[in-house]
Amino acid sequence: MNNAPVIAVIGLGYVGLPLATALSVHYPVTGYDNNPTRIAQLLEGIDITAEVTPAQIHAAQHNNKLLFSCDAASIATANVFIVTVPTPLTSSNLPDLSYLITASELIASCLKPGGLVIYESTVYPGCTNEVCVPVLEKYSGLLFNQNFFVGYSPERINPGDATRSLASIVKVVAGSTPAATQMVATIYKSIIEAGVYEVSSIKVAEAAKAIENAQRDVNISFMNELALLFDKLDIDTQEVLAAADTKWNFLPFKPGLVGGHCISVDPHYLAFKAKQVGYEPHVILSGRAVNEKMGVFVAEKIIAALAKKYQGNIAQKTVLITGFAFKENCPDTRNTKVIDIYTTLTAVGLQVSVYDPVVDADMVKKSFNVQLINDKDLASNYDAIILAVPHKQILSTISFELYKNAGAFIYDVKGVLPKELIDGRL
């Protein structure tokens, strides 16, 4: 590429918006998203993902280098395209590449000789070359590695984590040619203070991303399995882990609900590719079944506690679930396992209220058919309270001691409340 980068970021979610904002300090950037509502919000300085502040958005727009648009024509002048669209699973837990393919078709329609397309979306090893490149060639009429080039730099955004910003996380980079790798590295070096890590191929970069989250999934599943076992042995899991953590080489993973767009999804992408090449994975998906059932386990503990307290008469007893996002201090509800707690409790006739001041209530209602309650609707006479997601805002708003004194059964999913205040925890 001989011309200075003119960048289009395709997809303005948790990954794309921070990236577009950072890049706009150094390059002209168009942030494209096919959701008009999302674009309208961003033009007003509103980011519902809470990853970028209104001040940051307005500052980026003010320098005349960042444009938000849902018009495909807006990216026509770009010579670098960065794809940050979702890569979810189908109902059968197979890779859903529809967003990736659509984005590639869009880019191909305006791809010009010398263009560079960088993918950040999490995929299985080989996906960029096997799926995306053919789409780019087909719809652009250009030849791969002759008329256009491709790069891959997996996203490492940690939603809701204010201590690990985009700039502070090392960026893995790869390109389809050595020159493409250098171009990808140059672009990211301009915004990543922690630096970049070049690898030999796009396939290696894809694999590195996939195993990062698969590793966490397996480690957390071991902790969850311990929680299931120690529950039967009447041992406090958190106390066991605290004791084990006194050894220097013990890995301090914790049990919990595993949701979100990465940890609960990426192992399936890796396993899909393994099976595609004739290898039957034994470890990659070993933790998925354990992690998937932890929401139901929590709900069953509440049901059992209330049944014991009320001699089996639990109909119409009230439960308050605090937190609905997939993790604390983050509005993201994708693949949240709190919904499993909710549906299991309501299925036995319990009256369940859900409180989460961080997430978008309208979106939760639309996506999960759950009506969140407001601060003013919080009662003081629930029969059970579940601290499912310990948002700072929840911990500062709700007095669990007040509920405890009123006779409620308190269950702490993440083990953040004082032990003397709770009746159960993972």
C-alpha positions as a Markdown table, in Angstrom:
| # | Residue | x | y | z |
|---|---|---|---|---|
| 1 | Met | 0.0 | 0.0 | 0.0 |
| 2 | Asn | 1.5 | 3.3 | -1.1 |
| 3 | Asn | -1.2 | 5.6 | 0.1 |
| 4 | Ala | -1.7 | 6.8 | 3.7 |
| 5 | Pro | -4.3 | 4.7 | 5.6 |
| 6 | Val | -7.9 | 5.8 | 5.3 |
| 7 | Ile | -9.7 | 3.4 | 7.6 |
| 8 | Ala | -13.2 | 1.9 | 7.8 |
| 9 | Val | -14.1 | 0.0 | 11.0 |
| 10 | Ile | -17.0 | -2.4 | 10.2 |
| 11 | Gly | -19.1 | -3.1 | 13.4 |
| 12 | Leu | -19.3 | -0.6 | 16.3 |
| 13 | Gly | -19.8 | -2.8 | 19.3 |
| 14 | Tyr | -17.6 | -3.5 | 22.3 |
| 15 | Val | -14.6 | -4.0 | 20.0 |
| 16 | Gly | -15.2 | -1.7 | 17.1 |
| 17 | Leu | -16.1 | 1.6 | 18.8 |
| 18 | Pro | -13.0 | 1.8 | 21.1 |
| 19 | Leu | -10.8 | 0.8 | 18.1 |
| 20 | Ala | -12.3 | 3.4 | 15.7 |
| 21 | Thr | -12.1 | 6.1 | 18.4 |
| 22 | Ala | -8.4 | 5.3 | 19.1 |
| 23 | Leu | -7.4 | 5.1 | 15.4 |
| 24 | Ser | -9.1 | 8.4 | 14.6 |
| 25 | Val | -6.4 | 10.2 | 16.6 |
| 26 | His | -4.0 | 9.3 | 13.8 |
| 27 | Tyr | -6.0 | 8.5 | 10.7 |
| 28 | Pro | -9.3 | 9.4 | 9.0 |
| 29 | Val | -11.7 | 6.8 | 10.2 |
| 30 | Thr | -15.3 | 5.8 | 9.3 |
| 31 | Gly | -17.1 | 3.8 | 11.8 |
| 32 | Tyr | -19.7 | 1.8 | 10.0 |
| 33 | Asp | -22.6 | -0.2 | 11.6 |
| 34 | Asn | -25.7 | -1.4 | 9.8 |
| 35 | Asn | -27.9 | -0.6 | 12.9 |
| 36 | Pro | -29.3 | 3.0 | 12.4 |
| 37 | Thr | -30.2 | 3.2 | 16.0 |
| 38 | Arg | -26.7 | 2.5 | 17.1 |
| 39 | Ile | -25.4 | 5.2 | 14.7 |
| 40 | Ala | -28.0 | 7.7 | 16.0 |
| 41 | Gln | -26.9 | 7.1 | 19.5 |
| 42 | Leu | -23.2 | 7.5 | 18.7 |
| 43 | Leu | -23.9 | 10.8 | 16.9 |
| 44 | Glu | -25.4 | 12.0 | 20.2 |
| 45 | Gly | -22.4 | 10.8 | 22.1 |
| 46 | Ile | -24.2 | 7.8 | 23.7 |
| 47 | Asp | -22.4 | 4.4 | 23.9 |
| 48 | Ile | -24.7 | 1.8 | 25.4 |
| 49 | Thr | -21.7 | -0.6 | 25.8 |
| 50 | Ala | -20.1 | 1.9 | 28.2 |
| 51 | Glu | -16.7 | 1.3 | 26.7 |
| 52 | Val | -16.3 | 4.9 | 25.4 |
| 53 | Thr | -17.3 | 8.0 | 27.2 |
| 54 | Pro | -19.4 | 10.8 | 25.6 |
| 55 | Ala | -16.4 | 13.1 | 25.9 |
| 56 | Gln | -14.2 | 10.7 | 24.0 |
| 57 | Ile | -16.8 | 10.3 | 21.3 |
| 58 | His | -17.4 | 14.0 | 20.9 |
| 59 | Ala | -13.6 | 14.7 | 20.9 |
| 60 | Ala | -13.1 | 12.1 | 18.1 |
| 61 | Gln | -15.9 | 13.7 | 16.1 |
| 62 | His | -14.6 | 17.2 | 16.7 |
| 63 | Asn | -11.2 | 16.5 | 15.1 |
| 64 | Asn | -13.1 | 15.7 | 11.9 |
| 65 | Lys | -11.3 | 12.4 | 11.6 |
| 66 | Leu | -14.1 | 10.1 | 12.8 |
| 67 | Leu | -17.4 | 9.7 | 11.0 |
| 68 | Phe | -20.2 | 7.4 | 12.1 |
| 69 | Ser | -22.5 | 6.0 | 9.4 |
| 70 | Cys | -24.9 | 3.2 | 8.4 |
| 71 | Asp | -24.6 | 4.1 | 4.8 |
| 72 | Ala | -22.4 | 1.6 | 2.8 |
| 73 | Ala | -21.3 | 4.4 | 0.5 |
| 74 | Ser | -19.5 | 6.0 | 3.5 |
| 75 | Ile | -16.7 | 3.5 | 3.4 |
| 76 | Ala | -16.0 | 3.8 | -0.4 |
| 77 | Thr | -12.9 | 5.9 | 0.0 |
| 78 | Ala | -11.2 | 3.6 | 2.6 |
| 79 | Asn | -8.1 | 1.6 | 1.7 |
| 80 | Val | -7.9 | -0.2 | 5.0 |
| 81 | Phe | -10.9 | -2.1 | 6.4 |
| 82 | Ile | -11.0 | -3.5 | 9.9 |
| 83 | Val | -13.8 | -6.1 | 10.6 |
| 84 | Thr | -15.1 | -6.3 | 14.2 |
| 85 | Val | -18.5 | -8.0 | 13.7 |
| 86 | Pro | -19.8 | -10.7 | 16.0 |
| 87 | Thr | -19.1 | -14.4 | 15.4 |
| 88 | Pro | -21.7 | -16.2 | 17.5 |
| 89 | Leu | -22.9 | -19.8 | 17.5 |
| 90 | Thr | -26.0 | -21.3 | 15.8 |
| 91 | Ser | -28.6 | -23.2 | 17.9 |
| 92 | Ser | -26.5 | -26.3 | 17.3 |
| 93 | Asn | -23.3 | -24.7 | 18.7 |
| 94 | Leu | -21.7 | -24.4 | 15.2 |
| 95 | Pro | -19.9 | -21.3 | 14.0 |
| 96 | Asp | -22.3 | -18.7 | 12.7 |
| 97 | Leu | -20.2 | -16.8 | 10.1 |
| 98 | Ser | -23.1 | -14.9 | 8.6 |
| 99 | Tyr | -22.0 | -11.5 | 10.0 |
| 100 | Leu | -18.5 | -12.1 | 8.8 |
| 101 | Ile | -19.5 | -13.0 | 5.3 |
| 102 | Thr | -21.9 | -10.1 | 5.0 |
| 103 | Ala | -19.1 | -7.7 | 6.2 |
| 104 | Ser | -16.7 | -9.2 | 3.7 |
| 105 | Glu | -19.3 | -8.8 | 0.9 |
| 106 | Leu | -19.7 | -5.1 | 1.9 |
| 107 | Ile | -16.0 | -4.5 | 1.8 |
| 108 | Ala | -15.5 | -6.3 | -1.5 |
| 109 | Ser | -18.0 | -4.0 | -3.1 |
| 110 | Cys | -15.6 | -1.1 | -2.6 |
| 111 | Leu | -12.3 | -2.8 | -2.4 |
| 112 | Lys | -9.7 | -1.3 | -4.7 |
| 113 | Pro | -6.2 | -2.5 | -5.8 |
| 114 | Gly | -3.7 | -2.2 | -2.9 |
| 115 | Gly | -6.4 | -2.5 | -0.3 |
| 116 | Leu | -5.9 | -4.2 | 3.1 |
| 117 | Val | -8.6 | -6.0 | 5.0 |
| 118 | Ile | -7.9 | -6.8 | 8.7 |
| 119 | Tyr | -10.1 | -9.2 | 10.6 |
| 120 | Glu | -10.4 | -8.9 | 14.4 |
| 121 | Ser | -13.5 | -11.1 | 14.9 |
| 122 | Thr | -12.8 | -14.4 | 16.7 |
| 123 | Val | -12.8 | -17.4 | 14.3 |
| 124 | Tyr | -11.3 | -20.9 | 14.1 |
| 125 | Pro | -7.8 | -21.4 | 12.6 |
| 126 | Gly | -8.0 | -21.1 | 8.9 |
| 127 | Cys | -11.3 | -19.2 | 8.6 |
| 128 | Thr | -9.9 | -16.0 | 7.2 |
| 129 | Asn | -8.3 | -17.7 | 4.3 |
| 130 | Glu | -10.9 | -20.3 | 3.8 |
| 131 | Val | -14.1 | -18.3 | 4.1 |
| 132 | Cys | -13.4 | -14.5 | 4.0 |
| 133 | Val | -10.8 | -14.3 | 1.2 |
| 134 | Pro | -12.9 | -16.2 | -1.3 |
| 135 | Val | -15.8 | -13.8 | -0.6 |
| 136 | Leu | -13.5 | -10.8 | -1.1 |
| 137 | Glu | -12.2 | -12.2 | -4.4 |
| 138 | Lys | -15.6 | -13.1 | -5.7 |
| 139 | Tyr | -17.3 | -9.8 | -5.1 |
| 140 | Ser | -14.4 | -7.5 | -5.8 |
| 141 | Gly | -13.0 | -9.2 | -8.9 |
| 142 | Leu | -9.5 | -8.7 | -7.4 |
| 143 | Leu | -6.8 | -11.3 | -6.8 |
| 144 | Phe | -5.7 | -12.1 | -3.3 |
| 145 | Asn | -2.1 | -11.1 | -2.5 |
| 146 | Gln | -1.8 | -9.5 | -5.9 |
| 147 | Asn | -4.5 | -6.8 | -5.9 |
| 148 | Phe | -5.4 | -6.8 | -2.2 |
| 149 | Phe | -4.1 | -8.1 | 1.1 |
| 150 | Val | -5.4 | -9.5 | 4.3 |
| 151 | Gly | -4.4 | -9.3 | 8.0 |
| 152 | Tyr | -5.6 | -10.7 | 11.3 |
| 153 | Ser | -5.3 | -9.2 | 14.7 |
| 154 | Pro | -7.6 | -10.8 | 17.3 |
| 155 | Glu | -9.6 | -8.5 | 19.6 |
| 156 | Arg | -8.6 | -8.7 | 23.2 |
| 157 | Ile | -11.1 | -6.2 | 24.7 |
| 158 | Asn | -12.3 | -7.1 | 28.2 |
| 159 | Pro | -15.8 | -5.6 | 28.5 |
| 160 | Gly | -16.3 | -3.6 | 31.7 |
| 161 | Asp | -12.6 | -3.7 | 32.7 |
| 162 | Ala | -11.4 | -0.1 | 33.2 |
| 163 | Thr | -7.9 | -1.2 | 34.2 |
| 164 | Arg | -7.1 | -2.9 | 30.9 |
| 165 | Ser | -7.7 | -0.5 | 28.1 |
| 166 | Leu | -7.3 | -1.2 | 24.4 |
| 167 | Ala | -3.9 | 0.6 | 24.4 |
| 168 | Ser | -2.6 | -1.5 | 27.4 |
| 169 | Ile | -3.1 | -4.9 | 25.9 |
| 170 | Val | -0.5 | -6.4 | 23.5 |
| 171 | Lys | -1.9 | -6.9 | 20.0 |
| 172 | Val | -1.1 | -10.1 | 18.1 |
| 173 | Val | -0.8 | -9.3 | 14.4 |
| 174 | Ala | -0.3 | -11.3 | 11.2 |
| 175 | Gly | -0.6 | -10.6 | 7.5 |
| 176 | Ser | -1.0 | -12.6 | 4.3 |
| 177 | Thr | 2.4 | -11.5 | 3.1 |
| 178 | Pro | 5.4 | -10.1 | 5.1 |
| 179 | Ala | 4.6 | -6.6 | 3.8 |
| 180 | Ala | 1.0 | -6.9 | 4.9 |
| 181 | Thr | 2.1 | -8.0 | 8.3 |
| 182 | Gln | 4.3 | -4.9 | 8.6 |
| 183 | Met | 1.4 | -2.7 | 7.5 |
| 184 | Val | -0.9 | -4.2 | 10.1 |
| 185 | Ala | 1.8 | -3.9 | 12.7 |
| 186 | Thr | 2.4 | -0.2 | 11.8 |
| 187 | Ile | -1.3 | 0.7 | 12.1 |
| 188 | Tyr | -1.7 | -1.0 | 15.5 |
| 189 | Lys | 1.6 | 0.3 | 16.9 |
| 190 | Ser | 0.2 | 3.8 | 16.5 |
| 191 | Ile | -2.4 | 3.1 | 19.2 |
| 192 | Ile | -1.2 | 0.2 | 21.3 |
| 193 | Glu | 1.2 | 1.4 | 24.0 |
| 194 | Ala | 1.8 | -2.2 | 25.0 |
| 195 | Gly | 3.1 | -3.0 | 21.6 |
| 196 | Val | 2.4 | -5.6 | 19.0 |
| 197 | Tyr | 3.4 | -9.3 | 18.7 |
| 198 | Glu | 4.0 | -10.5 | 15.1 |
| 199 | Val | 3.4 | -14.1 | 14.2 |
| 200 | Ser | 4.2 | -16.0 | 11.1 |
| 201 | Ser | 0.7 | -16.6 | 9.7 |
| 202 | Ile | -2.9 | -15.6 | 10.0 |
| 203 | Lys | -3.7 | -19.1 | 11.1 |
| 204 | Val | -1.4 | -18.8 | 14.1 |
| 205 | Ala | -3.0 | -15.6 | 15.1 |
| 206 | Glu | -6.5 | -17.1 | 14.8 |
| 207 | Ala | -5.4 | -20.1 | 16.9 |
| 208 | Ala | -3.9 | -17.9 | 19.6 |
| 209 | Lys | -7.1 | -16.1 | 20.1 |
| 210 | Ala | -9.2 | -19.3 | 20.2 |
| 211 | Ile | -7.0 | -21.0 | 22.8 |
| 212 | Glu | -6.9 | -17.9 | 25.1 |
| 213 | Asn | -10.6 | -18.3 | 25.9 |
| 214 | Ala | -10.8 | -22.1 | 25.7 |
| 215 | Gln | -8.1 | -22.3 | 28.3 |
| 216 | Arg | -10.1 | -20.0 | 30.7 |
| 217 | Asp | -13.2 | -22.0 | 30.0 |
| 218 | Val | -11.5 | -25.3 | 31.0 |
| 219 | Asn | -9.9 | -23.8 | 34.1 |
| 220 | Ile | -13.2 | -22.3 | 35.3 |
| 221 | Ser | -15.0 | -25.5 | 34.6 |
| 222 | Phe | -12.6 | -27.3 | 36.9 |
| 223 | Met | -13.5 | -24.8 | 39.7 |
| 224 | Asn | -17.2 | -25.2 | 39.0 |
| 225 | Glu | -16.8 | -29.0 | 39.2 |
| 226 | Leu | -15.1 | -28.6 | 42.5 |
| 227 | Ala | -18.0 | -26.5 | 43.7 |
| 228 | Leu | -20.5 | -29.2 | 42.6 |
| 229 | Leu | -18.4 | -31.9 | 44.4 |
| 230 | Phe | -17.8 | -29.9 | 47.6 |
| 231 | Asp | -21.4 | -29.0 | 47.8 |
| 232 | Lys | -22.2 | -32.7 | 48.2 |
| 233 | Leu | -19.3 | -33.0 | 50.7 |
| 234 | Asp | -20.6 | -30.0 | 52.7 |
| 235 | Ile | -17.3 | -28.2 | 52.2 |
| 236 | Asp | -17.0 | -24.4 | 51.6 |
| 237 | Thr | -15.4 | -24.2 | 48.1 |
| 238 | Gln | -14.1 | -20.7 | 48.6 |
| 239 | Glu | -12.3 | -21.7 | 51.8 |
| 240 | Val | -10.7 | -24.6 | 50.1 |
| 241 | Leu | -9.5 | -22.4 | 47.2 |
| 242 | Ala | -8.1 | -19.8 | 49.7 |
| 243 | Ala | -6.1 | -22.6 | 51.4 |
| 244 | Ala | -4.8 | -24.0 | 48.1 |
| 245 | Asp | -3.8 | -20.5 | 46.9 |
| 246 | Thr | -1.2 | -20.3 | 49.6 |
| 247 | Lys | 1.0 | -22.6 | 47.4 |
| 248 | Trp | 3.1 | -20.5 | 45.0 |
| 249 | Asn | 2.1 | -22.3 | 41.8 |
| 250 | Phe | -1.7 | -22.7 | 42.4 |
| 251 | Leu | -3.7 | -21.0 | 39.7 |
| 252 | Pro | -6.3 | -18.7 | 41.3 |
| 253 | Phe | -9.4 | -19.4 | 39.1 |
| 254 | Lys | -12.8 | -19.1 | 40.8 |
| 255 | Pro | -16.1 | -20.9 | 40.2 |
| 256 | Gly | -18.9 | -18.9 | 38.6 |
| 257 | Leu | -21.4 | -18.3 | 35.8 |
| 258 | Val | -19.6 | -18.4 | 32.4 |
| 259 | Gly | -21.4 | -16.4 | 29.7 |
| 260 | Gly | -20.5 | -13.6 | 27.3 |
| 261 | His | -19.5 | -13.7 | 23.7 |
| 262 | Cys | -16.0 | -15.2 | 24.1 |
| 263 | Ile | -15.4 | -17.8 | 26.8 |
| 264 | Ser | -18.6 | -19.6 | 26.2 |
| 265 | Val | -18.3 | -19.5 | 22.4 |
| 266 | Asp | -14.7 | -19.8 | 21.3 |
| 267 | Pro | -14.2 | -23.4 | 22.5 |
| 268 | His | -16.9 | -24.5 | 20.0 |
| 269 | Tyr | -15.1 | -22.7 | 17.2 |
| 270 | Leu | -11.9 | -24.5 | 18.0 |
| 271 | Ala | -13.6 | -27.9 | 18.4 |
| 272 | Phe | -15.4 | -27.4 | 15.1 |
| 273 | Lys | -12.1 | -27.0 | 13.2 |
| 274 | Ala | -10.6 | -29.9 | 15.1 |
| 275 | Lys | -13.4 | -32.2 | 13.9 |
| 276 | Gln | -13.3 | -30.8 | 10.4 |
| 277 | Val | -9.7 | -32.0 | 10.1 |
| 278 | Gly | -10.4 | -35.4 | 11.6 |
| 279 | Tyr | -9.3 | -34.8 | 15.2 |
| 280 | Glu | -11.8 | -35.6 | 18.0 |
| 281 | Pro | -11.1 | -33.1 | 20.8 |
| 282 | His | -11.1 | -34.5 | 24.3 |
| 283 | Val | -10.2 | -31.4 | 26.5 |
| 284 | Ile | -11.4 | -28.4 | 24.4 |
| 285 | Leu | -15.1 | -28.9 | 25.2 |
| 286 | Ser | -14.6 | -30.9 | 28.4 |
| 287 | Gly | -15.7 | -27.9 | 30.5 |
| 288 | Arg | -18.7 | -26.7 | 28.5 |
| 289 | Ala | -21.2 | -29.1 | 30.0 |
| 290 | Val | -20.1 | -28.2 | 33.6 |
| 291 | Asn | -20.2 | -24.5 | 33.0 |
| 292 | Glu | -23.5 | -24.6 | 31.2 |
| 293 | Lys | -25.3 | -26.1 | 34.2 |
| 294 | Met | -24.1 | -23.8 | 36.9 |
| 295 | Gly | -27.1 | -21.4 | 36.6 |
| 296 | Val | -29.5 | -24.3 | 37.2 |
| 297 | Phe | -27.4 | -25.5 | 40.1 |
| 298 | Val | -27.6 | -22.1 | 41.8 |
| 299 | Ala | -31.4 | -22.1 | 41.3 |
| 300 | Glu | -31.8 | -25.6 | 42.7 |
| 301 | Lys | -29.9 | -24.5 | 45.8 |
| 302 | Ile | -32.4 | -21.7 | 46.4 |
| 303 | Ile | -35.4 | -24.0 | 45.7 |
| 304 | Ala | -34.0 | -26.6 | 48.2 |
| 305 | Ala | -33.4 | -23.9 | 50.8 |
| 306 | Leu | -36.9 | -22.5 | 50.5 |
| 307 | Ala | -38.5 | -25.9 | 50.4 |
| 308 | Lys | -36.7 | -26.8 | 53.7 |
| 309 | Lys | -37.7 | -23.5 | 55.3 |
| 310 | Tyr | -41.3 | -23.7 | 54.3 |
| 311 | Gln | -41.9 | -27.5 | 54.5 |
| 312 | Gly | -42.1 | -27.8 | 50.7 |
| 313 | Asn | -44.7 | -25.0 | 50.3 |
| 314 | Ile | -42.7 | -22.6 | 48.1 |
| 315 | Ala | -45.5 | -21.5 | 45.7 |
| 316 | Gln | -45.6 | -17.7 | 45.6 |
| 317 | Lys | -42.4 | -17.3 | 47.7 |
| 318 | Thr | -40.4 | -14.3 | 46.5 |
| 319 | Val | -36.8 | -14.2 | 45.1 |
| 320 | Leu | -34.8 | -11.3 | 44.1 |
| 321 | Ile | -31.9 | -11.8 | 41.6 |
| 322 | Thr | -29.4 | -8.9 | 41.6 |
| 323 | Gly | -27.5 | -8.6 | 38.4 |
| 324 | Phe | -28.4 | -9.9 | 34.9 |
| 325 | Ala | -25.3 | -9.1 | 32.8 |
| 326 | Phe | -22.8 | -11.9 | 32.0 |
| 327 | Lys | -20.2 | -10.2 | 34.2 |
| 328 | Glu | -19.8 | -7.4 | 36.7 |
| 329 | Asn | -19.6 | -3.7 | 35.9 |
| 330 | Cys | -20.6 | -4.4 | 32.2 |
| 331 | Pro | -23.9 | -4.0 | 30.4 |
| 332 | Asp | -23.3 | -6.9 | 28.1 |
| 333 | Thr | -26.0 | -9.7 | 28.5 |
| 334 | Arg | -24.9 | -11.9 | 25.7 |
| 335 | Asn | -25.1 | -15.6 | 26.7 |
| 336 | Thr | -25.8 | -14.6 | 30.3 |
| 337 | Lys | -26.4 | -17.6 | 32.5 |
| 338 | Val | -28.5 | -15.6 | 34.9 |
| 339 | Ile | -31.4 | -16.3 | 32.7 |
| 340 | Asp | -31.0 | -20.0 | 33.6 |
| 341 | Ile | -31.4 | -19.1 | 37.3 |
| 342 | Tyr | -34.5 | -17.1 | 36.5 |
| 343 | Thr | -36.3 | -19.7 | 34.3 |
| 344 | Thr | -35.5 | -22.5 | 36.7 |
| 345 | Leu | -36.9 | -20.6 | 39.7 |
| 346 | Thr | -40.1 | -19.4 | 37.9 |
| 347 | Ala | -40.7 | -22.9 | 36.6 |
| 348 | Val | -41.5 | -24.1 | 40.1 |
| 349 | Gly | -43.9 | -21.2 | 40.9 |
| 350 | Leu | -41.5 | -18.8 | 42.7 |
| 351 | Gln | -42.2 | -15.1 | 42.2 |
| 352 | Val | -38.9 | -13.8 | 40.8 |
| 353 | Ser | -37.8 | -10.2 | 40.5 |
| 354 | Val | -34.6 | -9.2 | 38.7 |
| 355 | Tyr | -32.7 | -6.0 | 39.4 |
| 356 | Asp | -29.8 | -4.7 | 37.3 |
| 357 | Pro | -29.2 | -1.0 | 37.0 |
| 358 | Val | -26.3 | -1.4 | 34.6 |
| 359 | Val | -27.9 | -3.2 | 31.6 |
| 360 | Asp | -30.5 | -1.9 | 29.1 |
| 361 | Ala | -33.9 | -2.9 | 30.5 |
| 362 | Asp | -35.7 | -2.6 | 27.2 |
| 363 | Met | -33.1 | -4.9 | 25.6 |
| 364 | Val | -33.5 | -7.4 | 28.4 |
| 365 | Lys | -37.3 | -7.4 | 27.9 |
| 366 | Lys | -37.0 | -7.8 | 24.2 |
| 367 | Ser | -34.3 | -10.5 | 24.2 |
| 368 | Phe | -35.2 | -12.5 | 27.3 |
| 369 | Asn | -38.8 | -11.5 | 28.1 |
| 370 | Val | -37.7 | -10.5 | 31.6 |
| 371 | Gln | -39.0 | -7.2 | 33.0 |
| 372 | Leu | -36.3 | -5.6 | 35.3 |
| 373 | Ile | -37.4 | -3.8 | 38.4 |
| 374 | Asn | -36.3 | -0.3 | 39.3 |
| 375 | Asp | -34.7 | 1.1 | 42.5 |
| 376 | Lys | -38.1 | 2.2 | 43.7 |
| 377 | Asp | -39.5 | -1.3 | 43.2 |
| 378 | Leu | -37.0 | -2.9 | 45.5 |
| 379 | Ala | -38.9 | -4.4 | 48.4 |
| 380 | Ser | -37.5 | -5.5 | 51.8 |
| 381 | Asn | -39.3 | -8.7 | 52.3 |
| 382 | Tyr | -38.0 | -11.2 | 49.8 |
| 383 | Asp | -37.7 | -14.8 | 50.9 |
| 384 | Ala | -34.4 | -15.2 | 49.1 |
| 385 | Ile | -31.8 | -12.9 | 47.5 |
| 386 | Ile | -29.3 | -14.0 | 44.9 |
| 387 | Leu | -26.2 | -11.9 | 44.3 |
| 388 | Ala | -25.7 | -13.1 | 40.7 |
| 389 | Val | -23.5 | -10.3 | 39.3 |
| 390 | Pro | -21.7 | -8.0 | 41.8 |
| 391 | His | -21.8 | -4.7 | 39.9 |
| 392 | Lys | -20.3 | -1.9 | 42.0 |
| 393 | Gln | -23.6 | -0.1 | 41.6 |
| 394 | Ile | -25.5 | -3.1 | 43.1 |
| 395 | Leu | -23.1 | -3.4 | 46.0 |
| 396 | Ser | -23.4 | 0.3 | 46.8 |
| 397 | Thr | -27.2 | 0.4 | 46.4 |
| 398 | Ile | -28.5 | -2.8 | 48.0 |
| 399 | Ser | -28.2 | -3.6 | 51.8 |
| 400 | Phe | -27.8 | -7.3 | 51.9 |
| 401 | Glu | -27.6 | -7.0 | 55.7 |
| 402 | Leu | -31.1 | -5.5 | 55.7 |
| 403 | Tyr | -32.5 | -8.5 | 53.7 |
| 404 | Lys | -30.6 | -10.9 | 56.0 |
| 405 | Asn | -32.0 | -9.3 | 59.1 |
| 406 | Ala | -35.5 | -9.6 | 57.6 |
| 407 | Gly | -35.0 | -13.4 | 57.3 |
| 408 | Ala | -34.1 | -13.8 | 53.6 |
| 409 | Phe | -31.9 | -16.6 | 52.4 |
| 410 | Ile | -28.8 | -15.0 | 50.8 |
| 411 | Tyr | -26.8 | -16.7 | 48.1 |
| 412 | Asp | -23.6 | -15.2 | 46.7 |
| 413 | Val | -22.6 | -16.6 | 43.3 |
| 414 | Lys | -19.2 | -14.8 | 43.1 |
| 415 | Gly | -18.3 | -15.1 | 46.8 |
| 416 | Val | -17.8 | -11.3 | 47.3 |
| 417 | Leu | -20.0 | -10.8 | 50.4 |
| 418 | Pro | -18.8 | -11.4 | 54.0 |
| 419 | Lys | -19.2 | -15.1 | 54.9 |
| 420 | Glu | -21.3 | -14.3 | 58.0 |
| 421 | Leu | -23.8 | -12.5 | 55.8 |
| 422 | Ile | -24.6 | -15.3 | 53.4 |
| 423 | Asp | -26.3 | -18.7 | 53.6 |
| 424 | Gly | -24.7 | -20.2 | 50.5 |
| 425 | Arg | -22.1 | -19.5 | 47.8 |
| 426 | Leu | -20.3 | -21.2 | 44.9 |
